[in-house]
């Protein structure tokens, strides 16, 4: 299938993110199997306590302020890591400790990437690995090795290691199957609708050879059907040879079951709106911090990253510890949702200082997020979704038409089909229920202070 959007669907280049209830996860989707093989290798990340963040903040102002002599003079990841590098003696001692436990540690500045046999990881970190089978993805056998016990680190490193990811946390929950809408309203929304509304020339094709863009999916696996993408392009007047330039992580060039609606929608519309721009797709087996470290790791290893990322995901800022089975960044090391957000924000800050822009959906349940729909918990503070609340991303809200004109000729093939009317320009308003499926959120943070430029 391909995507067109109804008039009542909220849209922007980033559209909307679907959320699931944290309390239902992870055991509703992962079935515990046998003990993991002792010699199977796993990898995970140690997030480290960073220094000189005030210096990094000053650099951010200089590099992002128009008129500054250093405006847009982007830095390498090595230059940025030199500013914030953790205690070198502590890092050296930690690497030696890992080696003494037959584990390989790679120092990436903000974090250490650890790889080793499960038996050695269990001995060093006092964990207990089992194999888990995903019960939702039926197209293929999807398994992960995870510990039901949070990792433990020797007390001498607890001031250095802030939290651990990849040991006891599970991948982001699989988004549910979606029902086909019986009524799409008065109009369909196609890429030509967005071009008309935002005054993008119909003949636009990217001309800068350095342009690049990427989509991010969180979970154990993701997939997009390339034949479906090309059919979408044919019906909407796009490039019928469209394809992804490269993928990162566990990506399948097929429409997986359940169909990944978010991936399909994101790929079709970002490529439909920016023809000619090389497009990549990242699958992150973890959460936001793992995404920022993946990009930094690829930069340090001289692997490509796009200059623009689109992220249609989020979770309540104050509940980052709950999103992936109460272990994504909090564990037993004294970490919290606040420290998780703070370290992830530094990751986004560094991406920006490398010249990488990250666009994030603002959420779909208003200011209170889906953890407090309609503000039923009267005594709980209103909180935004994260990473929409980060100072170092561009957050895009959902909008809708309340009135619209019919799309003018020339029409793409889809809009000439029987009983199909496509929207052109219209009166654009903030998306909100009950007129729309979602209420746009975002706009503030309970963790990060208001930056000087706001």
N, C-alpha and C positions, 0 to 999 in steps of 0.2 A: 504494500500500500504506500501511498505518499501522503504528505500533509498539505492541506490548505486549512486556513483558519476561518472560523465564523466571525461575523461582525462583533459578537459579544466576547470573543477571545481577547484577552489582554495581550498587547504586543509592544515590542520594541526590538532592537537587535537581539537583546536577551529578553526572553519572554517571562517565564515563571518557573518556579521550582515546586515540585511536589514533595510533601513531607510525610513521614510515618511516625507513629507513636513510639517513643523511646522505650517505654516499659514492655513493649511486645518483643523486644530485640535483645539478644541475638537468637534465643533458643526456638523461636517460632520458625526459623528458616534453616537452621543448621542442626543436623543429626549427628550426635557423637558416635563415632565408630570405634575401632580398636586403638590401642596405644600406638603412637607414632614410631616408625622404625628408628632405632638408635643411631643409625648411620646416615639418615636423611638430613640434608643440609637446609638450614633456615637462615634468614637474614632479618635484622631488626635495627632500630635506630635509638641511640642514646642522645637525648637533647641536653645540651650543656648550658651552664650559666654564663651569660655573655657579659662583657665589660664595655665601658666607654659608649654607652648608648646615647649619652648627651652629645658626644662628638658626631655620632651618626646622624642625630637630629639636626645639628648645625649644617652638616654636609647636605642633608636633604633640602634645607631651605636654600642653600646656595645653588644647588643644581636644578631646582624647580622654580626659581623666581625669575620671571622675565626681567631683563636688564642686568642681571648679575653676570659678571665676567665668566662665571663657570656654568651658566645656564645650559642645560642639556649636554654637559660634558660627562657622559656616562662613564661609570667605573667598571672594572672587571670584578668578578666574584672574589678573586684573590686579594685585590686592593681593599674591598669591603671587609673581608674576613680578618685582614690585618688590623683593622680598627677595633673590632669587637672580640678578638680572640680571647678565649677563656684562659684561666691560669695555666701557663705552659708546663709548669712542674706537675700540676695535677693531671693534665692531659697525658703527659709522658708516663706517669705512674699508672694511670688507667689503662693505657695501651699495653704496658708491661704486664699488668694483671690479667688482661684478656689473653695475651700470648701465653702466660703461664697456665691458663686454663684451656689451651689448644684452640683458642678462638682468634679469628683474624679481624682486626679493627682498622678501618680506614678513616683517617682524620679529615673531615671536610670543613673544619673551622667551627661552624655553629653546632655541629653534631658529629658523632662517630657512627659509621655504618659497620655493623658487626655481622660476621658470617661464621657459621660453624656447624658441626654435627649436633643433632638434637641431644644426644647423651651428654655432650660437653656443656651445652647451654643449660640443661637441667641441673647439672652439677654446680655450675658457677652461679646461677641465678635462682636456684631452689624453686624451679618450676616443674610442671608435669604436662608434657605434650600429648595430645590425642589428635587423630585425624577426624575432621568434620566434613560431612557431605551436605551440600546445598540441596534442599528439598523443593526449591521453587524452580530452578533452572532445569528443565526437563530435556533440553535439546542436547545436552552433553553432561558428562560427569564432572562436576565442579567441586573440588575438595581443597581444604586448607589445613595446615597444622597450627594449632593454637593450644595455649596452656589455660586451664581453668583457674590456675593460681597466678596471682600477680607476681612479677619478678621482684627479687630482693637484691639489694646491692650492699656491699660492705659499708659500714658507717663512715669510713674515711672518704668515701666518694659521694656521700649524700649532699654535700655542699656544692658539688660540681655537676652532678647529673640531676637535671630538673624533673624529667620524666622519661618514660620509655614507650615507644610505639612498636607494634609488630609482634609482640609476644602474647599478650592476653587480650588484645582488642581484635574484634572481628571486622570484616569489610563492611562498608556502608550498606544499610538494608536495601534489598531489592525493591524497587518501586512496584506497586501493584499493577495488575492488568487494568486497562481502561476500557470502559464501555463506549461503543460507537454512539455518537449523539444522534438522536432521532430528529432534532430540529436545529439547523445551523443558523437560524435567524434569517434576516432579510438579505444579507450579503455574505459572500466569501471574501476572505482576505488572502491575497497572493503577494509575491514579492513586488509586483507592479503597484500594489496599494501602498506599500511602505515607501517606494520611490516617489510616488506622487505626493504623499503626505509630507515627506521630508525634503522635497525638491532635489532628489538625486536624479541626474539625467538618465533617461532610459538607455542611452548609448554608453553609459559609464563602464569602463574596464580598467582595472588597476594598471598603472603605468610605471610605478616605482618597483624596480627589480628587487629591492630589499623588503618589500611588504611580505608579511606572513601572518597567519592566524591559526589558533588552535582551540579545540574544545576539550573540556575536562569532564570525565565521568568517574564517579566514585563507586567502587564495588569490586566484587571478585572477578567479574567478567562484563564486557560490553560488546555490542555488535551492531553494525549498520549494513544493510544490504546495498551494495553498490549498484546493482541493476535497478533497485527501487529508487535510489538517488537519481540515476540517469533518466528514469521514467518521469520523475518529478520535474527534472529540468526540461524534458521534452514538452510536458504539458504546460509549463509556466514560461516557456520561451528562453530557457537558460542553456548552458553549455552541456550538451548531451554526452560529452566524453568526460564529465566531471568525475574526479576520483580523489581520494586522500593521498597526500604526498608521502606521509609516513605515520606510523602508529607507535605508541609506547605502552607497554603493559599487556595485559591479557585481553587483546582485542580480536574479535571474530568478524570476518568480512561476510557475514550472513545476518539475516534478521533472526535474532535469538528468541527463545520462548521462555518467559513472557517477552513480547516485543518491547524493545527499549524505546519508548515513545520520546523520552527526553533527548536521547542521542539522535534519533531520527529527525526530530524537529530542529534541533540545534544545527546539525550538519546541513540539512537542506536549506535552511534560511540564511545561515551565515555565508554559505557558498552562493546562494541565490542573490544576496545583496552585495557581495564583493567578488564578482567574477574575475577570474585570472589571478586571484591571490592564493598562493600555496597554503593548503590547509592540513593540519595534523590533528591527531586525536590521542589524548592521554587517558589511560585507565589507571586509577590510583587505588591500590589495595590498602586503604587506610582512610585518613581524613585530612583536614586542611593543612595541618603541620606537615604531613607526609607529602602533600602536593608541593609545598614551598621547598622542602628539602630535595625532592626529586628534581625540580628545575635547577636548583643550585648544584646538585650533584652532576647533572648533565653538563652544566656550564663548566664546572671544574674539570670534567673529563673530556672537554672539547667536543661535546655532542650538540646537535642543533636544538634550539628552542624557538618558538615563534615569538614575534614582537608583541602580539596581542593574544590574550587568553579570554575565553568566554566561559563563565562558571554559573550554571543554573542550579546551584545547590545552596543550602543553608540550614542552620540549626540554632536554636535559642542560645544567645551569647552566654547566658549564665548556666547553661546545661551542657557544656562541651564534654564533661566527664561521662555523661550518660549516653551519648549518641551511639557508641559502638560497644555496648556491653560493659559499661562501667570500667573501662580500662584504656581508652584511647590516649590519654595523656596524663592521667591522674594517678593510677596505680596505687602503690603503697608507699610512695616516696615523699609524701607531703605535698604533692602537686595539687592544683585546683583548676577549675575552669578559667579562673583569672590568669594563672601562670601559663595555661595552654594558649589563651588568646594573646597574651603578651609576647610569647615566643613566636607564635604564628605571625603576629603583626610585624615583628622584626624581619621575618622571612619575606613578607610582602613588601616591606620597605626596601629591602635589598634588591628584589626583583625590579622595583621601580627605578632604583639608582643604577641598574644595569640597562635601563631603557626599555623594559618590558611593562606593558600596560595590562592590567587585569580588570575585566568588567564582570560584575556580579549581580545576579538577580536579587531584588530587595526583599523577597519573601511574599507569601500569599495569604497571610492572616492578619494584616494590619500591624500596629505597633506592639500588640501583646504576644505575637507569635502563636503557633498552633498548640503550644503548651498551656496557653491560657485563652482559648478561643472565646470571643465576646466578653473578655475580662470577667469571667465567672469567679476567678480567685481574687476577690476584692482586696485582700490584704497583701497580695504579691506585687512587687514593683513591675511596671511595664518594662519590657526588655526587647531589644531588637534581635533580628537573626544575625548570625555570624557565618561567613565573613563580610556580609553586607555592611556591618558596623565598623569595619576596619578603616582607618584614616588613609590607607595606602592602596585602596582599590577604588574604582569608579562604580558606584552602585546605580543600577538602572531599575526604575520602578515600572509597574505595569500600567498601561493605559487602555482606553477603549473609545470607540465612537458612540456618541448618543444620537447623532444624525450623520448621514453620509451621502455623497453623490455616487452615481454609477461610474465605474471605471471607463475612461474614454478610449477610443480606438487609437492605435492598433491593439487588439486584445490577444492575449496568449491563448493557445488552443483550449485550455481547460475552461476559460471564461466564455467560449462559444458553444459549449455543450448545452443540451436541452435542460431547462429549469435551473441553470446556473447564472447568477448575477454577481459580478465581482465589484467590490467597493473601490472607489477612487479616493479623493480627498474627503475629509469630514471634520466634524467638530470633536476634537480629541479631549477627553477628560480622564481624570484619575480612575483607575479600575477599582470598583468596590461592589460588594454584595448589597442588595440582592440582584442588581442589574447584571452583574458579572459573576463568574465563578469564584473569583478571588478578590481580596482587598489588599492593595499594594502596601508594603511596609517599609521599614528602614528609616534612616535619617539621623540616628544618634547612637551613642555607645554608653554603656554603664561601666566600661573598663578603661578605654583610652580617653585621655583628656582632650578637650576641644583644641584642635591645632590653631596656630596663630593666624592661618590664612582663612579661617572660617569666621 
